[in-house]
Amino acid sequence: MELNLNTGCPSREASNAEKGEINYIKMVGDDGKELFNGGKGFPQPKSYKDWTFTALFLFHLGLIIYPLVMAFTSQDIELSGYETLAYFTIYCSAFATIVSIIVFKLMVKYPFRWIQSSMTVCLNLFLGTAIVAYILKQPAAWITSAVLFVTCLVYVAFSWRRIPSARAKFSTAVMVIDSNNGLFIVALILQIVAIVWSIVWLIACTWAKDSIHFSMIFVFLISYFWVEQVLKNIIHVIVAGFIGAWWQTPGDRAHSKALGRSLNQAFSTSFGSICFGSLFVNYFHGLRHLVTFVYEERWKCLYVVVSSLFGCARDVFVYMNKWAFVYVGLYGYSFFQSGKNVTILFHGKGWKQLVTDDLTDNIILILNLAVATATGVAGIGFASNYDHYQMLITMYTHPYAAGFAIGFLVGYLISAVLLGVIGGAVNAIIVCFAESPVAFMNNHHRHSQMLRDGWVLDLPKPPSNRSIQGW
């Protein structure tokens, strides 16, 4: 089966056809700035994009620091209680870091075998945790584990035949990551940041819960996962910039200068775009699934209501997607412009389904949840220590449930940062493959052929008669 990667892309003309190279038409706006031509992006001027979200993110961190300061200056709980809570978080973080590193190294060492094997291990872990927690009479742990087991079992059953097609993408991503240890080191540093954030957040959240209102926990959870998304997407942007340089460079090893440039961009001009996307992408992603589900179930009346409510924001729905982070890393666009450009690129290629494809993210998510569950069980074990038990029962009433919850949250954050390297690399490879298949073939022929062969197994299906126009 021959895979034609260059059909349907607007605004381009072929030259030097015998080499298979493509020249994209340069498009210039009225203000003299070069415009996206539908086929390939271009580096943006160095300026701070979406800087208002940088300010909002830093302001939000300041609001979290205030309860932290109050916790250490108030007399509501002895200072030793917060110190014990900090040590408990460190123990959980250390456990999660070790487990996530082991998982990461296995992924790098066995890229062709780990996907299906890891899904089996995760299912057994969820089931085993549920059984053990039930025997120990820990309802929070066994209910959570049982729900994860059933959910993941259903997902794996429906997606099992598609998992082999992901091998080529994963193996190419892993090979690029393994070509420079700098990416792994950056992820470890961000894991340390995640540990510090977990300690700060947990102490501040505990004080706010006791001193303001119990409902503050939900506000703090939004804050916790915003920071989690920011740390993970920083990794995605750095990896995208690095892979973009590797893509255009012959040989299997990319220069460390590419990593330095990506680091500088992620923490300066593109940091606002990362904060912007991290705050909204998952919410719009969920709303897109809601609209699709309502339509496919033929709930016409409800679909009319939902589409009317969100129809005015159709472009926002379409452009706010995970692929935007790749264009942020590759070219330095603002987040919304990145989402728009990469969506146009995929639609022009006939890869519209890729915009909503979740296979890679869901595989990584299952692994994150497995690490989180294991860390939650470790948290129950740490809670059995006398000092930890006394601290948890004073602050949370139910010490073992609190130990599981803290361990679960910390484990998820720690693993999401490190395993985000793999997820970001796969996304970047797909976008680069859409943009520059010829450069990939010329510079990395073996990997290009392997990716093409694997891609045939998972070609985006043509839109059906019941597809939703514009969504």
C-alpha positions as CSV (number, residue, x, y, z in Angstrom):
1,M,0.0,0.0,0.0
2,E,1.5,3.3,-1.1
3,L,1.1,6.2,1.4
4,N,0.9,9.6,-0.4
5,L,1.9,12.2,2.2
6,N,1.8,15.2,0.0
7,T,-1.8,15.4,-1.2
8,G,-4.4,18.0,-0.4
9,C,-2.1,20.7,1.0
10,P,-3.0,24.1,-0.3
11,S,-0.8,27.0,-1.5
12,R,2.2,25.1,-2.8
13,E,3.8,24.1,-6.1
14,A,6.3,21.4,-7.0
15,S,9.8,22.1,-8.3
16,N,12.6,19.6,-8.8
17,A,10.1,16.8,-9.0
18,E,12.7,14.2,-9.7
19,K,14.0,14.7,-6.1
20,G,10.5,14.8,-4.6
21,E,11.2,18.2,-3.0
22,I,8.4,20.7,-2.4
23,N,8.6,24.5,-2.6
24,Y,6.0,26.3,-0.5
25,I,4.6,29.6,-1.8
26,K,5.7,32.5,0.3
27,M,2.6,34.5,1.5
28,V,2.9,38.0,2.8
29,G,0.2,40.1,4.5
30,D,-0.6,43.8,4.1
31,D,1.7,44.6,7.0
32,G,4.6,42.9,5.3
33,K,4.7,40.0,7.7
34,E,5.1,36.5,6.3
35,L,1.9,34.4,6.7
36,F,1.4,30.7,7.3
37,N,1.1,29.1,3.8
38,G,-0.8,26.0,4.9
39,G,2.1,23.6,4.5
40,K,5.0,24.8,6.7
41,G,5.6,27.2,9.5
42,F,8.5,29.6,9.8
43,P,10.4,31.0,12.8
44,Q,8.7,34.0,14.5
45,P,10.4,37.2,15.7
46,K,11.6,37.0,19.3
47,S,9.0,38.7,21.3
48,Y,7.0,37.6,24.4
49,K,3.8,35.8,23.2
50,D,0.7,35.7,25.4
51,W,2.5,37.5,28.2
52,T,-0.7,38.3,30.0
53,F,-1.0,34.6,30.9
54,T,2.6,34.7,32.3
55,A,1.5,37.5,34.6
56,L,-1.7,35.6,35.5
57,F,0.3,32.4,36.3
58,L,2.8,34.3,38.5
59,F,0.0,36.1,40.2
60,H,-1.7,32.8,40.9
61,L,1.5,31.5,42.4
62,G,1.6,34.5,44.7
63,L,-1.9,33.7,45.9
64,I,-0.7,30.2,46.8
65,I,2.4,31.5,48.6
66,Y,0.2,33.6,51.0
67,P,-1.5,30.6,52.7
68,L,2.0,29.0,52.9
69,V,3.4,32.0,54.8
70,M,0.3,32.1,57.0
71,A,0.6,28.4,57.8
72,F,4.1,28.9,59.2
73,T,3.2,32.1,61.1
74,S,-0.1,31.0,62.6
75,Q,-0.5,29.0,65.8
76,D,-3.4,26.8,64.6
77,I,-1.2,23.8,64.1
78,E,2.2,23.2,65.6
79,L,5.0,23.9,63.2
80,S,6.2,20.4,63.5
81,G,3.0,19.2,61.9
82,Y,3.7,21.0,58.7
83,E,7.3,19.8,58.8
84,T,6.1,16.2,59.1
85,L,3.7,16.8,56.2
86,A,6.6,18.1,54.1
87,Y,8.7,15.0,54.9
88,F,5.7,12.7,54.1
89,T,5.4,14.4,50.7
90,I,9.1,14.0,50.1
91,Y,8.9,10.3,50.8
92,C,6.0,9.9,48.3
93,S,7.8,12.0,45.8
94,A,11.0,10.0,46.1
95,F,9.0,6.8,45.5
96,A,7.2,8.2,42.5
97,T,10.5,9.5,41.0
98,I,12.1,6.1,41.3
99,V,9.2,4.3,39.7
100,S,8.8,6.8,36.9
101,I,12.5,6.6,36.1
102,I,12.3,2.8,35.9
103,V,9.3,3.1,33.6
104,F,11.0,5.7,31.4
105,K,14.2,3.6,31.1
106,L,12.2,0.5,30.2
107,M,10.4,2.5,27.5
108,V,13.7,3.7,26.1
109,K,15.3,0.3,26.2
110,Y,12.4,-1.7,24.8
111,P,10.4,0.6,22.5
112,F,8.8,-2.2,20.5
113,R,7.7,-4.4,23.4
114,W,6.8,-2.1,26.2
115,I,3.5,-0.7,25.0
116,Q,1.3,-3.9,25.1
117,S,3.3,-5.3,28.0
118,S,2.9,-2.1,30.1
119,M,-0.8,-2.1,29.5
120,T,-1.0,-5.6,30.9
121,V,1.1,-4.7,33.9
122,C,-1.0,-1.6,34.6
123,L,-4.2,-3.6,34.5
124,N,-2.8,-6.2,36.9
125,L,-1.5,-3.3,39.2
126,F,-4.9,-1.7,39.3
127,L,-6.6,-5.0,40.1
128,G,-4.1,-6.1,42.7
129,T,-4.2,-2.7,44.4
130,A,-8.0,-2.9,44.5
131,I,-7.9,-6.4,46.1
132,V,-5.2,-5.5,48.7
133,A,-7.0,-2.2,49.6
134,Y,-10.3,-4.0,50.0
135,I,-8.7,-6.6,52.3
136,L,-7.1,-3.7,54.3
137,K,-10.5,-2.0,54.5
138,Q,-9.3,1.2,52.7
139,P,-12.4,2.2,50.7
140,A,-10.8,5.3,49.0
141,A,-7.9,3.2,47.7
142,W,-9.9,0.1,46.5
143,I,-12.8,2.1,44.9
144,T,-10.3,4.3,43.0
145,S,-8.3,1.3,41.9
146,A,-11.4,-0.6,40.8
147,V,-12.7,2.3,38.8
148,L,-9.3,2.7,37.1
149,F,-9.2,-1.1,36.4
150,V,-12.6,-1.2,34.7
151,T,-12.0,2.0,32.8
152,C,-8.6,1.0,31.5
153,L,-9.8,-2.5,30.7
154,V,-12.6,-1.2,28.5
155,Y,-10.3,1.3,26.8
156,V,-7.5,-1.3,26.2
157,A,-10.1,-3.8,24.8
158,F,-11.3,-1.3,22.2
159,S,-7.8,0.0,21.4
160,W,-5.7,-3.1,21.5
161,R,-5.6,-3.6,17.7
162,R,-4.4,0.0,17.3
163,I,-1.6,-0.3,19.8
164,P,0.9,-2.1,17.4
165,S,0.5,0.8,14.9
166,A,1.9,3.2,17.6
167,R,5.1,1.3,17.8
168,A,6.8,3.1,14.9
169,K,6.0,6.5,16.3
170,F,7.1,5.5,19.8
171,S,10.3,3.9,18.6
172,T,11.3,7.0,16.5
173,A,10.5,9.3,19.5
174,V,12.5,7.2,21.9
175,M,15.5,7.1,19.5
176,V,15.5,10.9,19.3
177,I,15.3,11.2,23.1
178,D,18.0,8.7,23.6
179,S,20.3,10.7,21.2
180,N,20.8,13.4,23.8
181,N,20.7,12.9,27.6
182,G,20.0,16.6,28.1
183,L,16.2,16.0,27.6
184,F,16.2,13.4,30.5
185,I,18.2,15.8,32.7
186,V,15.8,18.7,32.0
187,A,12.9,16.4,32.9
188,L,14.6,15.4,36.2
189,I,15.2,19.1,37.1
190,L,11.5,19.8,36.4
191,Q,10.6,16.8,38.6
192,I,12.5,18.5,41.5
193,V,10.4,21.6,40.8
194,A,7.3,19.4,40.9
195,I,8.4,18.0,44.3
196,V,8.9,21.5,45.7
197,W,5.5,22.6,44.3
198,S,3.8,19.6,45.9
199,I,5.2,20.5,49.3
200,V,4.2,24.2,49.0
201,W,0.8,23.4,47.6
202,L,-0.1,20.7,50.2
203,I,0.9,22.9,53.2
204,A,-1.0,25.9,51.7
205,C,-4.0,23.8,50.8
206,T,-4.2,22.3,54.3
207,W,-4.0,25.7,56.0
208,A,-6.7,27.1,53.6
209,K,-9.0,24.1,54.3
210,D,-8.8,24.6,58.1
211,S,-8.7,28.4,58.2
212,I,-11.0,29.5,55.4
213,H,-13.4,26.7,54.2
214,F,-13.3,23.1,53.2
215,S,-14.3,24.1,49.6
216,M,-10.9,25.7,49.1
217,I,-9.6,22.2,48.3
218,F,-11.4,22.4,44.9
219,V,-9.9,25.8,44.1
220,F,-6.4,24.5,45.1
221,L,-6.9,21.4,42.9
222,I,-7.4,23.7,39.8
223,S,-4.1,25.4,40.8
224,Y,-2.3,22.1,41.3
225,F,-3.3,20.7,37.9
226,W,-2.6,24.0,36.1
227,V,1.0,23.9,37.4
228,E,1.2,20.2,36.5
229,Q,0.1,21.0,32.9
230,V,2.6,23.9,32.7
231,L,5.5,21.7,33.8
232,K,4.5,18.9,31.4
233,N,3.9,21.3,28.4
234,I,7.3,23.0,29.1
235,I,8.7,19.6,28.4
236,H,6.6,19.3,25.2
237,V,7.8,22.6,23.9
238,I,11.4,21.9,24.6
239,V,11.2,18.5,23.0
240,A,9.4,19.9,19.9
241,G,12.2,22.5,19.4
242,F,14.8,19.8,19.8
243,I,13.2,17.4,17.4
244,G,12.7,20.1,14.9
245,A,16.4,20.7,14.8
246,W,17.2,16.9,14.7
247,W,14.7,16.5,11.8
248,Q,16.6,18.9,9.6
249,T,20.1,17.5,10.6
250,P,21.6,14.4,9.0
251,G,22.7,11.7,11.4
252,D,21.2,10.3,14.6
253,R,22.6,12.8,17.1
254,A,21.3,16.4,17.4
255,H,23.6,19.2,18.6
256,S,23.2,20.3,22.2
257,K,22.8,23.9,21.0
258,A,19.3,23.0,19.8
259,L,18.4,21.9,23.3
260,G,19.8,25.2,24.7
261,R,17.7,27.3,22.2
262,S,14.6,25.3,23.1
263,L,15.2,25.8,26.8
264,N,15.6,29.5,26.4
265,Q,12.5,29.8,24.3
266,A,10.3,27.8,26.6
267,F,11.3,29.8,29.7
268,S,11.2,33.2,28.0
269,T,9.3,34.2,24.9
270,S,6.9,31.1,24.8
271,F,6.3,30.8,28.5
272,G,3.0,32.8,28.3
273,S,1.8,30.5,25.5
274,I,2.5,27.5,27.6
275,C,0.6,28.9,30.5
276,F,-2.3,29.9,28.2
277,G,-2.6,26.4,26.6
278,S,-2.1,24.6,29.9
279,L,-5.0,26.4,31.5
280,F,-7.6,25.8,28.7
281,V,-6.6,22.9,26.4
282,N,-8.0,20.0,28.6
283,Y,-11.3,21.9,29.2
284,F,-11.9,22.5,25.5
285,H,-10.8,18.9,24.7
286,G,-13.5,17.6,27.0
287,L,-16.1,19.9,25.5
288,R,-15.2,18.7,22.0
289,H,-15.7,15.1,23.2
290,L,-19.1,16.1,24.7
291,V,-20.3,17.6,21.4
292,T,-19.1,14.6,19.4
293,F,-20.7,12.1,21.9
294,V,-24.0,14.0,21.8
295,Y,-24.0,14.0,18.0
296,E,-23.0,10.4,17.5
297,E,-25.7,9.2,19.9
298,R,-28.3,11.1,17.7
299,W,-29.6,13.2,20.6
300,K,-30.7,15.9,18.1
301,C,-32.4,18.2,20.5
302,L,-29.5,18.2,22.9
303,Y,-27.0,18.6,20.0
304,V,-28.8,21.7,18.8
305,V,-28.7,23.2,22.3
306,V,-25.0,22.4,22.8
307,S,-23.9,23.4,19.3
308,S,-25.9,26.7,19.7
309,L,-24.2,27.4,23.0
310,F,-20.7,26.7,21.7
311,G,-21.1,27.4,18.0
312,C,-20.0,31.0,18.3
313,A,-16.7,29.7,19.7
314,R,-16.2,27.0,17.0
315,D,-12.7,28.3,16.1
316,V,-11.6,28.3,19.7
317,F,-12.8,24.6,20.0
318,V,-10.9,23.6,16.9
319,Y,-7.6,25.5,17.5
320,M,-7.2,24.9,21.3
321,N,-5.5,21.5,21.0
322,K,-2.4,19.6,22.2
323,W,-0.7,19.9,18.8
324,A,-0.4,23.7,19.2
325,F,2.4,23.1,21.7
326,V,4.5,21.6,18.9
327,Y,4.3,24.7,16.8
328,V,5.0,26.8,19.8
329,G,8.3,24.9,20.2
330,L,9.1,24.7,16.5
331,Y,8.5,28.3,15.5
332,G,7.5,30.4,18.5
333,Y,4.0,31.3,17.4
334,S,1.5,32.4,20.0
335,F,-0.6,29.6,21.3
336,F,-3.8,30.3,19.4
337,Q,-2.0,31.0,16.2
338,S,-0.1,27.7,16.7
339,G,-3.3,25.8,17.1
340,K,-4.8,27.4,14.0
341,N,-1.7,26.7,11.8
342,V,-1.3,23.1,12.8
343,T,-5.0,22.4,12.3
344,I,-4.8,23.9,8.8
345,L,-1.8,21.7,8.2
346,F,-3.6,18.5,9.3
347,H,-6.8,19.4,7.4
348,G,-4.8,20.1,4.2
349,K,-3.2,16.7,4.5
350,G,-6.5,15.0,5.0
351,W,-5.4,14.1,8.6
352,K,-8.4,15.8,10.3
353,Q,-8.9,12.8,12.7
354,L,-5.4,13.4,14.1
355,V,-6.6,16.6,15.7
356,T,-8.7,14.5,18.1
357,D,-6.6,11.3,18.2
358,D,-5.8,10.4,21.8
359,L,-4.1,7.0,21.5
360,T,-0.7,8.2,22.5
361,D,-1.9,10.5,25.3
362,N,-4.1,7.8,26.7
363,I,-1.3,5.2,26.8
364,I,0.9,7.7,28.7
365,L,-2.1,8.6,30.9
366,I,-2.6,5.0,31.9
367,L,1.1,4.8,32.9
368,N,0.8,8.0,34.9
369,L,-2.3,6.6,36.7
370,A,-0.4,3.4,37.4
371,V,2.5,5.2,39.0
372,A,0.0,7.4,40.9
373,T,-1.8,4.3,42.2
374,A,1.4,2.7,43.3
375,T,2.5,5.9,45.0
376,G,-0.9,6.1,46.7
377,V,-0.4,2.6,48.1
378,A,3.1,3.6,49.3
379,G,1.4,6.6,50.9
380,I,-0.8,4.2,53.0
381,G,2.4,2.5,54.0
382,F,4.1,5.7,55.0
383,A,1.0,6.7,56.9
384,S,1.5,3.7,59.2
385,N,4.5,5.4,60.7
386,Y,3.6,6.8,64.1
387,D,4.6,10.5,63.4
388,H,3.0,10.5,60.0
389,Y,-0.2,8.8,61.4
390,Q,-0.5,11.4,64.2
391,M,0.1,14.3,61.7
392,L,-2.5,12.9,59.2
393,I,-5.2,12.2,61.8
394,T,-4.8,15.7,63.2
395,M,-5.0,17.4,59.8
396,Y,-7.3,15.1,57.8
397,T,-9.2,12.9,60.3
398,H,-8.8,9.8,58.0
399,P,-5.1,9.2,57.9
400,Y,-4.9,6.3,55.5
401,A,-7.3,7.8,53.0
402,A,-5.3,11.1,53.2
403,G,-2.0,9.1,52.7
404,F,-3.4,7.5,49.6
405,A,-4.8,10.8,48.2
406,I,-1.5,12.7,48.8
407,G,0.5,9.8,47.3
408,F,-1.8,9.6,44.3
409,L,-1.6,13.3,43.5
410,V,2.1,13.5,44.0
411,G,2.7,10.3,42.0
412,Y,0.6,11.6,39.1
413,L,2.5,14.9,38.9
414,I,5.9,13.4,39.1
415,S,5.3,10.8,36.5
416,A,3.5,13.2,34.2
417,V,6.6,15.5,34.0
418,L,9.0,12.7,33.1
419,L,6.8,10.6,30.8
420,G,5.8,13.9,29.1
421,V,9.1,13.7,27.3
422,I,7.8,10.6,25.4
423,G,4.4,12.1,24.7
424,G,5.8,15.4,23.5
425,A,8.3,13.6,21.2
426,V,5.6,11.5,19.6
427,N,3.4,14.6,18.9
428,A,6.4,16.6,17.5
429,I,7.3,13.7,15.2
430,I,3.7,13.5,13.8
431,V,3.7,17.3,13.1
432,C,7.2,17.3,11.5
433,F,6.2,14.2,9.4
434,A,3.2,16.2,8.1
435,E,5.4,19.2,7.3
436,S,8.6,17.7,6.0
437,P,8.5,14.0,5.0
438,V,11.1,14.6,2.3
439,A,13.6,16.1,4.8
440,F,13.0,13.1,7.1
441,M,13.6,10.6,4.3
442,N,16.8,12.4,3.2
443,N,18.3,12.9,6.7
444,H,17.0,9.8,8.5
445,H,16.1,7.3,5.9
446,R,15.9,4.1,8.1
447,H,13.6,5.8,10.7
448,S,11.5,7.4,7.9
449,Q,10.9,4.1,6.3
450,M,10.0,2.5,9.6
451,L,7.6,5.3,10.4
452,R,5.9,5.1,7.0
453,D,5.5,1.3,7.2
454,G,3.9,1.7,10.7
455,W,1.7,4.6,9.7
456,V,0.0,2.5,7.0
457,L,-1.5,0.4,9.9
458,D,-3.2,3.5,11.4
459,L,-4.1,5.8,8.5
460,P,-6.7,8.4,9.4
461,K,-10.1,7.1,8.0
462,P,-11.9,9.4,5.6
463,P,-14.7,11.4,7.1
464,S,-18.0,9.5,7.3
465,N,-21.4,10.9,6.2
466,R,-22.1,11.6,9.9
467,S,-19.0,13.6,10.6
468,I,-19.5,16.9,12.3
469,Q,-18.6,19.8,10.0
470,G,-16.4,22.3,11.6
471,W,-15.9,20.4,14.9
